[in-house]
Amino acid sequence: VQLQASGGGLVQAGGSLRLSCAASGYTLAYDAIGWFRQAPGKGQEGVSYISSSGDNTYYADSVKGRFTISRYNAKNTVFLQMNNLKPEDTAVYYCATAPRARLEPGLGRLWANAREYDYWGQGTLVTVSS
């Protein structure tokens, strides 16, 4: 399984980026997807989650109202639209998959626990300048 996270870059505060998470050799449609990030010198943080159907989503408090997660199963891709970016959003962003049978029966309440996820992308760097 190969997950490819892309779309990162350098942006000024207040700007926007859209991250993509695509899979090759694997169908994402049956998995819940999480986005995580790790800032320099800090631990990993759950950013957002979407269920396999797209009906259930979660966001970290720090990004609510600014980030939107979505998925396009026909294209085997999940997106993270990031608006009104802040310098504290600077981090490497990772996408990860979890079988829907693991998280969805619990309505995804454990979504921010990285140990619930099986496959991880390589990460894409987001840098927000002030």
URCOR-V38159 format. One record per pair of residues at least 6 apart in sequence whose ideal C-beta (glycine too) atoms are under 6 Angstrom apart, sorted by sequence separation. I is the first residue (numbers start at 1). J is the second residue. D is the distance in whole Angstrom. If there is no record, write none. Layout:
# URCOR-V38159
[[I & J & D] [I & J & D]]
This chain:
# URCOR-V38159
[[11 & 17 & 6] [38 & 44 & 5] [110 & 116 & 5] [50 & 57 & 5] [71 & 78 & 4] [36 & 44 & 5] [37 & 45 & 5] [49 & 58 & 4] [70 & 79 & 5] [7 & 17 & 6] [36 & 46 & 6] [37 & 47 & 5] [7 & 18 & 5] [36 & 47 & 6] [48 & 59 & 5] [69 & 80 & 5] [7 & 19 & 4] [35 & 47 & 4] [57 & 69 & 5] [7 & 20 & 5] [35 & 48 & 5] [47 & 60 & 5] [68 & 81 & 4] [103 & 116 & 6] [6 & 20 & 5] [46 & 60 & 6] [102 & 116 & 6] [34 & 49 & 5] [67 & 82 & 5] [5 & 21 & 5] [47 & 63 & 6] [33 & 50 & 5] [54 & 71 & 5] [66 & 83 & 5] [4 & 22 & 5] [66 & 84 & 5] [98 & 116 & 5] [32 & 51 & 5] [48 & 67 & 6] [50 & 69 & 5] [98 & 117 & 5] [3 & 23 & 5] [32 & 52 & 6] [31 & 52 & 6] [48 & 69 & 4] [50 & 71 & 5] [96 & 117 & 4] [2 & 24 & 5] [30 & 52 & 6] [97 & 119 & 5] [96 & 120 & 5] [1 & 26 & 4] [94 & 120 & 6] [95 & 121 & 5] [94 & 121 & 6] [94 & 123 & 5] [92 & 123 & 4] [93 & 124 & 5] [92 & 125 & 5] [93 & 126 & 6] [90 & 127 & 5] [90 & 128 & 5] [89 & 128 & 5] [87 & 128 & 5] [85 & 128 & 5] [87 & 130 & 5] [29 & 73 & 4] [33 & 78 & 5] [35 & 80 & 5] [28 & 76 & 5] [52 & 100 & 4] [58 & 108 & 6] [39 & 91 & 4] [56 & 108 & 5] [23 & 76 & 5] [38 & 91 & 6] [51 & 104 & 6] [58 & 111 & 5] [37 & 91 & 4] [38 & 92 & 5] [22 & 77 & 5] [37 & 93 & 5] [20 & 77 & 6] [21 & 78 & 4] [51 & 108 & 6] [36 & 94 & 5] [20 & 79 & 6] [49 & 108 & 6] [35 & 95 & 6] [18 & 79 & 6] [19 & 80 & 4] [34 & 96 & 5] [49 & 111 & 4] [18 & 81 & 5] [33 & 97 & 6] [17 & 82 & 5] [31 & 97 & 4] [32 & 98 & 5] [46 & 112 & 3] [16 & 83 & 5] [32 & 100 & 5] [14 & 84 & 6] [15 & 85 & 5] [30 & 100 & 6] [44 & 114 & 6] [32 & 103 & 5] [13 & 86 & 6] [11 & 85 & 6] [13 & 87 & 6] [19 & 93 & 6] [21 & 95 & 3] [34 & 111 & 6] [34 & 117 & 6] [5 & 95 & 5] [3 & 95 & 6] [21 & 121 & 6] [13 & 128 & 6] [3 & 119 & 6] [5 & 121 & 4] [8 & 124 & 3] [4 & 121 & 6] [8 & 125 & 5] [10 & 127 & 5] [11 & 128 & 6] [12 & 129 & 5] [13 & 130 & 5] [1 & 119 & 5] [3 & 121 & 4] [5 & 123 & 6] [6 & 124 & 6] [8 & 126 & 5] [5 & 124 & 4]]
